[in-house]
Each structure stands twice: as structure tokens, then as C-alpha cells.
Amino acid sequence: MTTKTLVIVGKEDSSDNLRVADYFREHSDARIIEIPGADHMVNLTHPEKLYHHINGFIKK
């Protein structure tokens, strides 16, 4: 069984979190979204973009 996975990171997030996103990109079929100009607190700094991507992912 597989589970749809969405990974959202801020493009300006710490290098550790960006490496985790790269790992998922290379080792799974997860959908990876990088929000330009966002850091670790994407939900606070870019909520409209975050919710747009989550809603699009859920509706597919």
C-alpha cells in the first residue's frame, strides 16, 4: 500500500529541512513544494500559499 505524501518547506528554511525534502524527492514519490521567500514558519509567513498547495493536494 502507498500513501500520498506532501512535503512543504520554505525555500529559506534551514539546510537540514531542505535535505529532508531532497531525501523524499530522491527516495519516494512524494510531492515536494518549496515556497519561495519562506523559512521554517511557512504557515505563519505564507499561509495563503500553504493552504493553496494543501487544498490542491487533497483534491487530487
C-alpha positions, -999 to +999 in steps of 0.1 A: +000+000+000+012+035-007+002+068+008+001+101-009+027+124+007+031+161+005+062+178+018+062+216+020+093+235+030+102+271+029+129+278+003+148+298+030+144+270+057+174+255+074+196+233+053+186+203+074+150+206+064+159+211+028+180+180+029+150+161+043+129+173+013+157+162-010+157+128+006+120+124-001+124+137-036+151+111-043+136+081-024+098+084-028+070+096-050+062+124-025+051+157-039+077+183-028+067+220-026+093+247-019+077+281-010+100+309-023+108+335+004+095+314+032+115+300+061+105+273+087+073+291+097+055+288+063+021+286+080+027+320+096+045+339+069+028+325+038-005+309+048-023+316+015+004+297-004+005+269+021-033+264+021-034+266-017-010+237-021-026+216+007-061+221-009-048+212-043-031+181-030-062+169-011-085+175-041-064+153-064 
